[in-house]
């Protein structure tokens, strides 16, 4: 069972509201007082006049009704507090990189606006370079409205990008608002999407180069800091996924359950759309489990020593990585006759090595969407290979022992790989 995450200060405050505890005591006291008052009026009825008894009954009914209303309101307040606590815990668990990326974007927008104001510019833009289409795309804009994408050919943005040099534009470029003068500066922020920084000045001269460089240097340092933060967050998230894989795999001692869990864990770790695990023995293999809904290999499908990506990886004892796969010029993933609903655009096949036993299985992961798989995630998956191979072999040995044990009532599904034939 996964432990409940600790509540934040806000969650603990909602959970421990003194008002809720006070209301609870008041509601209980109101109900108790009403009940005692009504009981006393019944016990004293032989000695009290009728109007007094009637009044006492009405008063008791009112106290009881008030106590019930308070109790109902208390239950509603507690339910609302619990709902807020649960939502807060869910946000803490599920926010992940999307939430952090959104926060970084907001911070960068604020930093860009601050730079624009300090530099006295009418507009500041961070551009992303689309090299495939030779365009500059305005990704973040502070000041006036966003300009359209700009073709790099014949534009100062293209020159600044190709030469990696700053450029002062005393004649207004076509993308500048209000016929403003502009300054272009490439950002040396490796691994980030922001490649060019521009400042525009409408109706006034450009400041000195020192002031412009100071503005660009501040923004460049900010982008670099965010890049490092993003890498650290991604590494932490990947470590969490690896630890989750390590926690979950040993739970399964059944070979089929283990391979299903391994396929699903590998698919999650790599961020792919599908995965498959096969056993390998005596130059032949068999698919044991498949994750995802892309079609392709099916559990139980055999494959030989040639003619597929799985066979190449197993016989060559080396991982294979395929990028930008195209229909008609690739081998089958496992065997001929695979029926794909969505064919893999990228694929990685990792032989599972277990010490002196050699290759005992094959793990394949793919994506029908991305042209390439994450290289860091593939390194982690390769590092997990021997660990997975050990557990796969142990599960296989346990299955082989179960296969030669006295038959037990119930359905059986023998496979040739259980006994190592």
C-alpha positions as CSV (number, residue, x, y, z in Angstrom):
1,X,0.0,0.0,0.0
2,X,1.4,3.4,-0.9
3,X,1.8,5.7,2.1
4,X,-0.4,8.7,2.3
5,X,1.6,11.8,1.4
6,X,2.1,14.3,4.2
7,X,-0.3,17.3,4.2
8,X,1.1,20.8,3.7
9,X,0.6,23.5,6.2
10,X,-2.6,24.6,4.5
11,X,-3.9,21.0,4.6
12,X,-3.0,20.6,8.2
13,X,-4.7,23.9,9.0
14,X,-7.9,22.8,7.2
15,X,-7.8,19.5,9.0
16,X,-7.3,21.0,12.4
17,X,-9.6,24.0,12.2
18,X,-10.5,25.0,15.8
19,X,-13.9,26.2,14.5
20,X,-14.8,22.7,13.5
21,X,-13.9,21.2,16.9
22,X,-15.8,24.0,18.6
23,X,-18.9,23.6,16.4
24,X,-18.8,19.8,17.1
25,X,-18.9,20.4,20.8
26,X,-21.7,22.9,20.5
27,X,-23.8,20.6,18.4
28,X,-23.4,17.8,20.8
29,X,-24.2,20.0,23.7
30,X,-27.3,21.4,22.0
31,X,-28.7,17.9,21.2
32,X,-27.9,16.8,24.8
33,X,-29.6,19.8,26.4
34,X,-32.7,19.4,24.2
35,X,-33.0,15.8,25.1
36,X,-32.5,16.4,28.9
37,X,-35.0,19.3,28.8
38,X,-37.6,17.1,27.1
39,X,-37.0,14.2,29.5
40,X,-37.3,16.5,32.5
41,X,-40.6,17.9,31.3
42,X,-42.0,14.4,30.9
43,X,-40.9,13.4,34.4
44,X,-42.4,16.5,36.0
45,X,-45.6,16.5,33.9
46,X,-47.8,15.2,36.8
47,X,-47.0,18.3,38.8
48,X,-46.9,21.0,36.1
49,X,-49.8,22.8,34.4
50,X,-50.6,21.9,30.8
51,X,-49.4,25.2,29.2
52,X,-46.0,24.8,31.0
53,X,-45.7,21.3,29.6
54,X,-46.6,22.4,26.1
55,X,-44.1,25.2,26.3
56,X,-41.4,22.9,27.5
57,X,-42.1,20.5,24.7
58,X,-41.9,23.3,22.1
59,X,-38.7,24.6,23.6
60,X,-37.2,21.1,23.7
61,X,-38.2,20.5,20.1
62,X,-36.6,23.8,19.1
63,X,-33.3,22.9,20.9
64,X,-33.3,19.5,19.3
65,X,-34.0,21.0,15.9
66,X,-31.2,23.5,16.4
67,X,-28.8,20.8,17.5
68,X,-29.7,18.7,14.4
69,X,-29.1,21.7,12.1
70,X,-25.8,22.4,13.7
71,X,-24.8,18.7,13.4
72,X,-25.7,18.7,9.7
73,X,-23.8,21.9,9.1
74,X,-20.8,20.5,10.9
75,X,-20.9,17.4,8.7
76,X,-21.0,19.5,5.6
77,X,-18.1,21.7,6.8
78,X,-16.1,18.6,7.6
79,X,-16.9,17.1,4.2
80,X,-15.8,20.3,2.5
81,X,-12.5,20.4,4.5
82,X,-11.8,16.8,3.7
83,X,-12.5,17.5,0.0
84,X,-10.0,20.4,0.0
85,X,-7.4,18.3,1.8
86,X,-7.8,15.5,-0.7
87,X,-7.6,17.9,-3.6
88,X,-4.4,19.4,-2.2
89,X,-2.8,16.0,-1.7
90,X,-3.8,15.0,-5.3
91,X,-2.3,18.2,-6.7
92,X,0.9,17.5,-4.7
93,X,1.1,14.0,-6.2
94,X,-0.1,14.6,-9.7
95,X,1.1,18.1,-10.5
96,X,4.4,16.8,-11.9
97,X,6.4,18.5,-14.6
98,X,3.5,20.2,-16.3
99,X,2.8,22.3,-13.2
100,X,6.5,23.1,-12.8
101,X,6.9,24.0,-16.5
102,X,3.8,26.3,-16.2
103,X,5.4,28.0,-13.2
104,X,8.7,28.4,-14.9
105,X,6.9,30.0,-17.9
106,X,5.1,32.5,-15.7
107,X,8.4,33.4,-14.0
108,X,10.1,33.8,-17.4
109,X,7.3,36.1,-18.6
110,X,7.7,38.2,-15.5
111,X,11.4,38.4,-15.9
112,X,11.1,39.4,-19.6
113,X,8.6,42.2,-18.6
114,X,11.0,43.4,-15.9
115,X,13.9,43.5,-18.4
116,X,11.8,45.4,-20.9
117,X,10.9,48.1,-18.3
118,X,14.4,48.4,-16.9
119,X,15.8,48.8,-20.4
120,X,13.1,51.3,-21.3
121,X,12.0,49.3,-24.4
122,X,8.6,49.3,-26.0
123,X,8.6,45.6,-26.6
124,X,10.8,42.6,-25.7
125,X,10.6,39.2,-27.5
126,X,12.1,35.8,-26.9
127,X,12.2,33.9,-30.3
128,X,12.5,30.2,-30.9
129,X,14.3,29.1,-34.1
130,X,12.4,26.5,-36.2
131,X,15.3,25.3,-38.3
132,X,13.3,22.8,-40.2
133,X,11.1,25.5,-41.7
134,X,13.7,28.3,-41.4
135,X,11.5,30.5,-39.3
136,X,11.8,32.5,-36.1
137,X,8.8,32.0,-33.8
138,X,7.9,34.6,-31.1
139,X,7.4,32.5,-28.0
140,X,7.3,35.1,-25.2
141,X,6.4,38.8,-25.7
142,X,6.4,41.6,-23.3
143,X,4.9,44.9,-24.3
144,X,2.7,45.2,-27.4
145,X,1.0,42.4,-29.4
146,X,2.8,39.3,-30.7
147,X,4.3,39.6,-34.2
148,X,3.8,36.8,-36.7
149,X,6.5,34.2,-37.4
150,X,9.4,35.6,-39.4
151,X,11.2,33.8,-42.3
152,X,14.9,33.8,-41.5
153,X,16.0,34.2,-45.1
154,X,16.7,37.9,-45.9
155,X,15.9,39.0,-42.4
156,X,18.2,40.4,-39.7
157,X,17.1,37.7,-37.4
158,X,18.5,35.1,-39.8
159,X,21.8,36.9,-39.9
160,X,22.1,37.3,-36.1
161,X,21.2,33.6,-35.7
162,X,23.7,32.3,-38.3
163,X,26.6,34.5,-37.2
164,X,25.8,34.3,-33.5
165,X,26.4,38.0,-33.1
166,X,24.3,40.9,-31.7
167,X,22.9,43.4,-34.2
168,X,21.7,47.0,-33.9
169,X,18.9,47.9,-36.3
170,X,18.6,51.7,-36.8
171,X,16.3,51.1,-39.7
172,X,13.0,49.5,-38.4
173,X,12.8,45.8,-39.4
174,X,9.5,44.5,-40.8
175,X,8.5,42.7,-37.6
176,X,9.0,45.6,-35.3
177,X,5.9,47.3,-33.9
178,X,5.3,51.0,-34.6
179,X,8.3,51.3,-36.9
180,X,10.6,50.9,-33.9
181,X,14.4,50.5,-33.9
182,X,15.5,47.2,-32.6
183,X,18.4,45.3,-31.1
184,X,18.9,41.5,-31.7
185,X,21.0,39.3,-29.5
186,X,21.4,35.5,-29.8
187,X,21.1,33.7,-26.5
188,X,23.8,31.2,-25.7
189,X,21.5,28.9,-23.6
190,X,22.2,25.4,-24.8
191,X,19.3,23.0,-24.4
192,X,16.6,25.7,-24.2
193,X,14.1,26.7,-26.8
194,X,14.8,30.4,-26.6
195,X,17.4,31.3,-29.2
196,X,17.1,35.0,-29.9
197,X,16.3,38.0,-27.8
198,X,15.1,41.4,-29.2
199,X,14.4,44.8,-27.7
200,X,12.4,47.4,-29.6
201,X,12.4,51.2,-29.1
202,X,9.6,53.2,-30.7
203,X,10.3,56.8,-31.5
204,X,13.7,57.0,-29.7
205,X,17.3,56.1,-30.2
206,X,18.7,52.8,-29.1
207,X,20.6,52.8,-25.7
208,X,24.3,52.1,-25.5
209,X,25.6,48.7,-26.1
210,X,26.5,48.3,-22.5
211,X,23.0,48.7,-21.2
212,X,21.6,46.4,-23.9
213,X,24.2,43.7,-23.0
214,X,23.3,44.0,-19.3
215,X,19.7,43.3,-20.1
216,X,20.5,40.4,-22.3
217,X,23.0,38.9,-19.8
218,X,20.4,39.0,-17.0
219,X,17.8,37.3,-19.2
220,X,20.3,34.7,-20.4
221,X,21.4,33.8,-16.9
222,X,17.7,33.5,-15.9
223,X,17.0,31.1,-18.9
224,X,20.1,29.1,-18.0
225,X,19.0,28.8,-14.4
226,X,15.6,27.6,-15.5
227,X,17.2,25.1,-17.8
228,X,19.2,23.6,-14.9
229,X,16.1,23.6,-12.7
230,X,14.2,21.7,-15.5
231,X,17.0,19.2,-15.8
232,X,17.1,18.6,-12.1
233,X,13.3,18.2,-11.9
234,X,13.4,15.8,-14.8
235,X,16.2,13.8,-13.2
236,X,14.3,13.6,-9.9
237,X,11.1,12.5,-11.7
238,X,13.0,9.9,-13.6
239,X,14.6,8.6,-10.4
240,X,11.1,8.3,-8.8
241,X,10.0,6.3,-11.8
242,X,13.0,4.0,-11.5
243,X,12.4,3.5,-7.8
244,X,8.8,2.7,-8.5
245,X,9.9,0.0,-11.0
246,X,12.4,-1.4,-8.5
247,X,9.6,-1.5,-5.8
248,X,7.0,-3.1,-8.0
249,X,8.9,-5.8,-10.0
250,X,10.0,-8.0,-7.0
251,X,6.3,-8.3,-5.9
252,X,5.6,-10.6,-8.9
253,X,7.0,-14.1,-8.7
254,X,4.7,-15.5,-11.5
255,X,6.6,-15.2,-14.8
256,X,3.6,-13.9,-16.8
257,X,2.6,-11.4,-14.1
258,X,6.2,-10.3,-13.8
259,X,6.7,-9.7,-17.5
260,X,3.4,-7.8,-17.8
261,X,4.5,-5.5,-15.0
262,X,7.9,-5.1,-16.6
263,X,6.4,-4.2,-20.0
264,X,4.1,-1.6,-18.4
265,X,6.8,-0.2,-16.2
266,X,9.2,0.2,-19.1
267,X,6.5,1.9,-21.2
268,X,5.9,4.4,-18.4
269,X,9.6,5.0,-17.8
270,X,10.4,5.7,-21.4
271,X,7.2,7.7,-22.1
272,X,6.3,5.4,-25.0
273,X,3.1,4.1,-26.3
274,X,3.9,0.3,-26.2
275,X,6.3,-2.3,-24.9
276,X,6.8,-6.1,-25.1
277,X,8.8,-8.6,-23.2
278,X,9.9,-12.0,-24.6
279,X,11.9,-14.9,-23.2
280,X,14.9,-16.1,-25.2
281,X,16.4,-19.7,-25.1
282,X,18.4,-21.7,-27.6
283,X,18.2,-19.3,-30.5
284,X,14.4,-18.9,-30.2
285,X,12.0,-16.7,-28.3
286,X,8.4,-16.2,-27.3
287,X,6.5,-13.0,-26.4
288,X,5.2,-13.2,-22.9
289,X,3.6,-9.8,-22.3
290,X,2.7,-6.7,-24.3
291,X,1.7,-3.2,-23.0
292,X,-0.1,-0.5,-24.9
293,X,-2.8,-0.4,-27.5
294,X,-0.8,-0.1,-30.7
295,X,-1.2,-3.7,-31.8
296,X,1.8,-5.5,-33.1
297,X,3.2,-8.5,-31.3
298,X,0.8,-10.6,-29.3
299,X,1.5,-12.7,-26.2
300,X,2.5,-16.2,-27.2
301,X,4.0,-15.2,-30.5
302,X,7.2,-17.2,-31.3
303,X,10.2,-15.8,-33.2
304,X,13.3,-17.3,-34.5
305,X,17.0,-16.2,-34.6
306,X,16.6,-14.0,-37.7
307,X,14.3,-11.6,-39.4
308,X,13.2,-9.3,-36.6
309,X,14.5,-6.5,-34.3
310,X,14.1,-8.7,-31.2
311,X,16.1,-11.5,-32.8
312,X,18.9,-9.1,-33.8
313,X,19.2,-7.7,-30.3
314,X,19.2,-11.1,-28.7
315,X,21.7,-12.7,-31.0
316,X,24.0,-9.6,-31.1
317,X,23.7,-9.2,-27.3
318,X,23.5,-5.4,-27.8
319,X,20.7,-2.8,-27.6
320,X,19.2,-1.5,-30.8
321,X,17.7,2.0,-31.2
322,X,15.7,2.9,-34.3
323,X,14.6,6.5,-35.0
324,X,12.2,7.9,-37.6
325,X,11.1,4.4,-38.7
326,X,9.3,4.5,-42.0
327,X,6.8,1.9,-43.5
328,X,8.5,-0.6,-45.8
329,X,12.1,-0.1,-44.9
330,X,12.2,-1.7,-41.4
331,X,12.2,-5.2,-40.0
332,X,9.3,-6.6,-38.0
333,X,9.6,-5.8,-34.3
334,X,9.2,-9.4,-33.3
335,X,8.0,-11.5,-36.2
336,X,6.4,-11.4,-39.6
337,X,2.6,-10.9,-39.7
338,X,2.4,-8.3,-36.9
339,X,-0.8,-6.3,-37.2
340,X,-0.3,-2.7,-36.0
341,X,-3.0,-0.2,-35.3
342,X,-0.3,2.4,-34.9
343,X,3.1,1.6,-36.2
344,X,6.2,2.6,-34.1
345,X,8.0,5.7,-35.2
346,X,10.8,5.0,-32.8
347,X,11.9,1.8,-31.2
348,X,14.5,0.4,-28.7
349,X,15.2,-3.3,-28.1
350,X,17.3,-4.3,-25.1
351,X,18.6,-7.8,-24.5
352,X,18.2,-8.9,-20.9
353,X,21.5,-10.4,-19.7
354,X,21.8,-12.4,-16.6
355,X,25.5,-13.2,-15.8
356,X,26.8,-16.4,-17.1
357,X,23.4,-17.4,-18.4
358,X,23.7,-14.8,-21.2
359,X,20.5,-13.4,-22.8
360,X,17.4,-14.8,-21.0
361,X,14.9,-12.3,-22.5
362,X,14.3,-9.3,-24.7
363,X,12.6,-6.0,-23.8
364,X,11.3,-3.7,-26.5
365,X,9.8,-0.3,-26.1
366,X,8.4,2.0,-28.8
367,X,6.4,5.1,-29.5
368,X,3.9,5.6,-32.3
369,X,4.1,9.3,-31.8
370,X,7.6,10.5,-31.1
371,X,10.3,10.1,-33.8
372,X,12.9,9.3,-31.2
373,X,12.9,8.1,-27.6
374,X,14.5,9.9,-24.7
375,X,18.1,9.0,-24.5
376,X,18.4,9.4,-20.7
377,X,15.4,7.2,-20.1
378,X,17.0,4.6,-22.4
379,X,20.2,4.6,-20.4
380,X,18.2,4.0,-17.2
381,X,16.3,1.2,-18.9
382,X,19.5,-0.4,-20.0
383,X,20.9,-0.2,-16.5
384,X,17.8,-1.9,-15.2
385,X,18.3,-4.8,-17.8
386,X,20.4,-7.1,-15.6
387,X,18.0,-6.5,-12.6
388,X,15.0,-7.4,-14.8
389,X,16.9,-10.4,-16.3
390,X,17.6,-11.8,-12.8
391,X,14.0,-11.6,-11.8
392,X,12.8,-13.0,-15.1
393,X,15.1,-16.0,-14.7
394,X,14.0,-16.6,-11.1
395,X,10.4,-16.4,-12.2
396,X,11.1,-18.9,-15.0
397,X,12.8,-21.3,-12.6
398,X,9.8,-21.0,-10.2
399,X,7.5,-21.7,-13.1
400,X,9.6,-24.7,-14.2
401,X,9.4,-26.2,-10.7
402,X,5.7,-25.6,-10.6
403,X,5.3,-27.4,-14.0
404,X,6.9,-30.6,-12.7
405,X,5.0,-30.6,-9.3
406,X,2.0,-32.9,-8.8
407,X,-1.0,-31.5,-10.8
408,X,-3.4,-29.3,-9.0
409,X,-7.1,-28.8,-9.7
410,X,-7.7,-25.9,-12.0
411,X,-6.8,-24.6,-15.5
412,X,-3.2,-24.9,-16.7
413,X,-1.3,-23.1,-19.5
414,X,2.0,-24.9,-20.1
415,X,4.5,-23.3,-22.3
416,X,7.6,-24.7,-23.8
417,X,9.9,-22.1,-22.2
418,X,8.9,-23.2,-18.6
419,X,11.1,-26.3,-18.6
420,X,13.8,-24.7,-20.7
421,X,13.2,-27.0,-23.7
